[in-house]
Amino acid sequence: MAQIDTKKAILYLSVTFFFTVSVYVAFSSKFSEVLKNSFGGDRKVLSKITGNITGNDDTYDVVKVKEGHNITVEIYKHLPPSDVRLLNKIELPHENDGYFLFHNSSTNLALTDIDGDRLPEIIAPTFDKTLSAHLNILKYSPENQVFFHLSSPTYQND
Protein backbone atom coordinates (compact mmCIF):
# COMPACT_ATOMS: atom_id res chain seq x y z
CA MET A 1 0.00 0.00 0.00
CA ALA A 2 1.34 3.42 -0.97
CA GLN A 3 1.96 5.75 1.89
CA ILE A 4 0.33 9.20 1.62
CA ASP A 5 2.40 12.20 2.63
CA THR A 6 0.13 13.99 5.15
CA LYS A 7 1.63 17.43 4.50
CA LYS A 8 0.93 17.12 0.77
CA ALA A 9 -2.60 15.81 1.43
CA ILE A 10 -3.42 18.70 3.76
CA LEU A 11 -2.00 21.20 1.26
CA TYR A 12 -3.99 19.59 -1.59
CA LEU A 13 -7.25 19.63 0.43
CA SER A 14 -6.67 23.23 1.53
CA VAL A 15 -6.03 24.44 -2.02
CA THR A 16 -9.06 22.51 -3.30
CA PHE A 17 -11.27 23.93 -0.55
CA PHE A 18 -10.18 27.55 -1.12
CA PHE A 19 -10.52 27.18 -4.91
CA THR A 20 -14.07 25.82 -4.52
CA VAL A 21 -15.06 28.61 -2.14
CA SER A 22 -13.49 31.24 -4.43
CA VAL A 23 -15.39 29.97 -7.47
CA TYR A 24 -18.66 29.91 -5.51
CA VAL A 25 -18.17 33.45 -4.18
CA ALA A 26 -17.13 34.79 -7.59
CA PHE A 27 -20.26 33.48 -9.26
CA SER A 28 -22.63 34.23 -6.42
CA SER A 29 -25.07 36.91 -7.58
CA LYS A 30 -24.86 38.81 -4.30
CA PHE A 31 -21.09 39.03 -4.44
CA SER A 32 -21.12 40.04 -8.11
CA GLU A 33 -23.66 42.73 -7.28
CA VAL A 34 -21.48 44.06 -4.47
CA LEU A 35 -18.49 44.19 -6.81
CA LYS A 36 -20.49 45.98 -9.52
CA ASN A 37 -21.81 48.53 -7.02
CA SER A 38 -18.35 49.05 -5.51
CA PHE A 39 -16.77 49.91 -8.83
CA GLY A 40 -19.68 52.00 -10.14
CA GLY A 41 -20.00 50.22 -13.46
CA ASP A 42 -23.75 49.78 -13.42
CA ARG A 43 -25.07 53.30 -14.07
CA LYS A 44 -27.61 53.07 -16.85
CA VAL A 45 -29.52 55.95 -18.43
CA LEU A 46 -33.09 54.72 -18.88
CA SER A 47 -34.57 57.79 -20.53
CA LYS A 48 -33.95 61.47 -21.23
CA ILE A 49 -36.34 64.28 -22.06
CA THR A 50 -35.69 68.00 -22.64
CA GLY A 51 -38.00 70.90 -21.91
CA ASN A 52 -38.81 74.02 -19.94
CA ILE A 53 -39.95 72.79 -16.54
CA THR A 54 -39.58 75.89 -14.35
CA GLY A 55 -41.63 78.51 -16.19
CA ASN A 56 -38.66 80.63 -17.21
CA ASP A 57 -37.01 80.51 -20.64
CA ASP A 58 -34.30 78.03 -19.61
CA THR A 59 -33.95 74.55 -21.05
CA TYR A 60 -33.57 71.50 -18.83
CA ASP A 61 -32.67 67.85 -19.36
CA VAL A 62 -34.58 65.37 -17.21
CA VAL A 63 -32.75 62.03 -17.04
CA LYS A 64 -34.07 58.79 -15.50
CA VAL A 65 -31.14 56.69 -14.26
CA LYS A 66 -30.76 53.21 -12.75
CA GLU A 67 -27.81 52.69 -10.39
CA GLY A 68 -27.75 49.36 -8.62
CA HIS A 69 -31.21 48.94 -7.09
CA ASN A 70 -32.02 52.65 -7.18
CA ILE A 71 -33.82 54.66 -9.82
CA THR A 72 -33.27 58.40 -9.76
CA VAL A 73 -34.43 61.38 -11.76
CA GLU A 74 -31.65 63.88 -12.44
CA ILE A 75 -32.44 67.42 -13.57
CA TYR A 76 -29.81 69.36 -15.50
CA LYS A 77 -29.97 73.03 -16.50
CA HIS A 78 -28.51 74.09 -19.84
CA LEU A 79 -25.95 76.87 -19.41
CA PRO A 80 -24.54 79.01 -22.21
CA PRO A 81 -22.68 78.40 -24.40
CA SER A 82 -22.83 74.58 -24.25
CA ASP A 83 -22.58 73.45 -20.63
CA VAL A 84 -25.03 71.77 -18.25
CA ARG A 85 -25.28 71.77 -14.44
CA LEU A 86 -26.92 69.17 -12.20
CA LEU A 87 -29.67 70.95 -10.26
CA ASN A 88 -31.37 68.09 -8.50
CA LYS A 89 -31.20 64.32 -8.08
CA ILE A 90 -34.40 62.74 -6.78
CA GLU A 91 -34.49 59.09 -5.74
CA LEU A 92 -37.68 57.29 -6.70
CA PRO A 93 -39.10 54.93 -4.05
CA HIS A 94 -39.13 51.77 -6.20
CA GLU A 95 -36.41 49.78 -7.92
CA ASN A 96 -38.05 48.61 -11.16
CA ASP A 97 -38.46 50.84 -14.19
CA GLY A 98 -41.98 51.20 -15.53
CA TYR A 99 -43.75 52.37 -18.67
CA PHE A 100 -47.17 53.89 -19.25
CA LEU A 101 -49.24 54.93 -22.24
CA PHE A 102 -48.87 58.69 -22.84
CA HIS A 103 -50.41 60.33 -25.92
CA ASN A 104 -50.74 56.92 -27.61
CA SER A 105 -47.07 56.02 -27.03
CA SER A 106 -45.40 53.89 -24.40
CA THR A 107 -42.85 55.84 -22.35
CA ASN A 108 -40.98 55.65 -19.05
CA LEU A 109 -40.53 59.42 -18.66
CA ALA A 110 -42.78 62.34 -19.62
CA LEU A 111 -43.34 66.04 -19.07
CA THR A 112 -46.91 67.36 -18.92
CA ASP A 113 -48.92 69.93 -17.01
CA ILE A 114 -51.18 67.86 -14.75
CA ASP A 115 -52.56 70.52 -12.42
CA GLY A 116 -53.14 73.39 -14.89
CA ASP A 117 -50.52 75.77 -13.44
CA ARG A 118 -48.74 76.02 -16.82
CA LEU A 119 -45.65 74.26 -15.44
CA PRO A 120 -45.07 70.72 -16.65
CA GLU A 121 -44.68 68.00 -14.03
CA ILE A 122 -42.20 65.13 -14.45
CA ILE A 123 -43.90 61.73 -14.70
CA ALA A 124 -41.64 58.75 -13.98
CA PRO A 125 -43.42 55.38 -13.63
CA THR A 126 -41.92 52.55 -11.56
CA PHE A 127 -42.89 49.12 -10.20
CA ASP A 128 -42.29 47.95 -6.65
CA LYS A 129 -41.14 44.47 -5.59
CA THR A 130 -44.67 43.08 -5.88
CA LEU A 131 -44.93 44.56 -9.40
CA SER A 132 -47.53 47.10 -8.38
CA ALA A 133 -47.32 50.13 -10.68
CA HIS A 134 -46.54 53.57 -9.31
CA LEU A 135 -46.83 56.85 -11.20
CA ASN A 136 -44.22 59.11 -9.59
CA ILE A 137 -45.05 62.76 -10.21
CA LEU A 138 -42.37 65.36 -9.52
CA LYS A 139 -43.39 69.02 -9.36
CA TYR A 140 -41.32 72.18 -9.40
CA SER A 141 -41.99 74.79 -6.70
CA PRO A 142 -41.06 78.24 -8.08
CA GLU A 143 -41.27 79.74 -4.58
CA ASN A 144 -38.75 77.32 -3.09
CA GLN A 145 -36.93 76.53 -6.37
CA VAL A 146 -36.96 72.79 -5.66
CA PHE A 147 -38.64 69.69 -7.06
CA PHE A 148 -40.80 67.52 -4.81
CA HIS A 149 -42.94 64.37 -5.01
CA LEU A 150 -46.65 64.72 -5.50
CA SER A 151 -48.72 61.71 -4.48
CA SER A 152 -47.78 58.46 -6.18
CA PRO A 153 -50.87 56.49 -7.16
CA THR A 154 -50.52 52.72 -6.84
CA TYR A 155 -52.18 50.28 -9.21
CA GLN A 156 -52.42 46.67 -8.01
CA ASN A 157 -51.75 43.77 -10.34
CA ASP A 158 -54.90 41.60 -10.07
Secondary structure per residue as TSV (DSSP state, phi and psi in degrees):
chain	resnum	aa	ss	phi	psi
A	1	M	-	360.0	134.6
A	2	A	-	-75.8	136.8
A	3	Q	-	-88.2	134.0
A	4	I	-	-94.0	130.2
A	5	D	-	-74.4	115.7
A	6	T	H	-65.6	-35.1
A	7	K	H	-63.5	-42.9
A	8	K	H	-68.1	-37.9
A	9	A	H	-65.3	-43.7
A	10	I	H	-64.2	-43.2
A	11	L	H	-62.1	-45.3
A	12	Y	H	-61.1	-45.4
A	13	L	H	-65.2	-39.1
A	14	S	H	-64.5	-46.5
A	15	V	H	-63.6	-42.7
A	16	T	H	-62.3	-45.1
A	17	F	H	-61.0	-50.2
A	18	F	H	-65.7	-35.5
A	19	F	H	-64.0	-44.6
A	20	T	H	-63.2	-44.7
A	21	V	H	-64.1	-41.4
A	22	S	H	-62.9	-42.7
A	23	V	H	-64.5	-43.4
A	24	Y	H	-61.4	-47.0
A	25	V	H	-65.0	-41.2
A	26	A	H	-63.3	-34.4
A	27	F	H	-98.0	-2.3
A	28	S	-	-67.6	132.2
A	29	S	H	-62.9	-37.0
A	30	K	H	-63.3	-45.1
A	31	F	H	-66.8	-42.0
A	32	S	H	-60.7	-39.7
A	33	E	H	-64.1	-42.5
A	34	V	H	-62.5	-42.9
A	35	L	H	-63.1	-44.8
A	36	K	H	-60.3	-45.6
A	37	N	H	-67.2	-34.0
A	38	S	H	-67.8	-35.2
A	39	F	H	-99.7	3.7
A	40	G	T	65.4	24.4
A	41	G	T	-90.6	10.4
A	42	D	T	-116.6	24.8
A	43	R	E	-77.5	124.7
A	44	K	E	-132.0	123.5
A	45	V	E	-77.9	120.0
A	46	L	E	-88.4	-35.0
A	47	S	E	-166.3	155.0
A	48	K	E	-143.9	139.1
A	49	I	E	-140.5	146.1
A	50	T	E	-119.6	139.2
A	51	G	E	-178.8	179.9
A	52	N	-	-97.0	108.5
A	53	I	-	-113.1	3.1
A	54	T	S	-117.1	-3.5
A	55	G	S	90.0	-9.8
A	56	N	S	-94.7	-171.5
A	57	D	S	-90.2	10.7
A	58	D	-	-79.4	156.5
A	59	T	-	-108.4	139.9
A	60	Y	E	-128.7	146.7
A	61	D	E	-103.3	130.5
A	62	V	E	-110.8	122.2
A	63	V	E	-123.6	127.2
A	64	K	E	-97.7	123.8
A	65	V	E	-127.2	141.6
A	66	K	E	-111.5	123.8
A	67	E	E	-130.2	109.8
A	68	G	T	63.5	-122.2
A	69	H	T	-96.5	2.1
A	70	N	E	-103.6	141.4
A	71	I	E	-114.5	129.9
A	72	T	E	-125.7	158.4
A	73	V	E	-113.5	122.4
A	74	E	E	-108.6	137.0
A	75	I	E	-118.7	120.7
A	76	Y	E	-114.9	137.7
A	77	K	E	-99.8	133.0
A	78	H	E	-74.9	131.2
A	79	L	E	-119.4	142.4
A	80	P	T	-70.1	150.6
A	81	P	T	-82.1	-34.9
A	82	S	T	-152.6	43.3
A	83	D	E	-115.9	161.8
A	84	V	E	-133.4	153.7
A	85	R	E	-132.1	133.8
A	86	L	E	-70.6	120.0
A	87	L	E	-94.8	-39.7
A	88	N	E	-154.9	146.2
A	89	K	E	-131.8	114.7
A	90	I	E	-114.8	122.4
A	91	E	E	-82.2	129.3
A	92	L	-	-83.8	150.2
A	93	P	S	-78.2	0.5
A	94	H	-	-130.2	155.5
A	95	E	S	-99.8	-3.7
A	96	N	E	-112.5	130.0
A	97	D	E	-66.9	146.8
A	98	G	-	-131.6	162.8
A	99	Y	-	-127.6	155.8
A	100	F	E	-146.3	162.2
A	101	L	E	-84.4	120.8
A	102	F	E	-134.4	116.3
A	103	H	T	51.4	48.3
A	104	N	T	65.8	18.6
A	105	S	E	-133.1	145.2
A	106	S	E	-82.7	130.2
A	107	T	E	-146.8	158.3
A	108	N	S	-112.8	7.2
A	109	L	-	-159.7	132.6
A	110	A	E	-147.9	158.2
A	111	L	E	-121.2	126.2
A	112	T	E	-160.1	150.7
A	113	D	-	-83.9	106.8
A	114	I	S	-86.7	-40.3
A	115	D	S	-100.4	6.5
A	116	G	S	77.1	16.3
A	117	D	S	-91.1	6.3
A	118	R	S	71.6	13.1
A	119	L	S	-115.7	125.2
A	120	P	-	-70.9	140.7
A	121	E	E	-93.0	156.4
A	122	I	E	-93.1	127.0
A	123	I	E	-113.0	120.1
A	124	A	E	-133.4	94.8
A	125	P	E	-72.6	146.5
A	126	T	E	-142.6	169.4
A	127	F	E	-123.9	141.5
A	128	D	-	-87.0	-172.1
A	129	K	T	-63.7	-26.5
A	130	T	T	-91.8	8.2
A	131	L	-	63.9	30.0
A	132	S	-	-82.7	134.5
A	133	A	E	-80.1	142.3
A	134	H	E	-131.4	132.8
A	135	L	E	-104.5	96.2
A	136	N	E	-78.5	123.5
A	137	I	E	-117.0	120.8
A	138	L	E	-110.4	129.1
A	139	K	E	-119.2	144.8
A	140	Y	E	-92.7	133.7
A	141	S	E	-104.8	105.9
A	142	P	T	-61.5	-32.9
A	143	E	T	-64.3	-44.5
A	144	N	T	-97.1	-11.0
A	145	Q	T	54.7	45.1
A	146	V	E	-138.1	162.2
A	147	F	E	-101.6	144.7
A	148	F	E	-143.7	161.0
A	149	H	E	-77.4	128.9
A	150	L	-	-84.8	-178.5
A	151	S	-	-60.6	149.7
A	152	S	-	-113.3	98.0
A	153	P	-	-61.8	143.7
A	154	T	E	-112.6	135.3
A	155	Y	E	-121.1	118.0
A	156	Q	-	-77.4	144.0
A	157	N	-	-85.7	108.2
A	158	D	-	-96.9	360.0
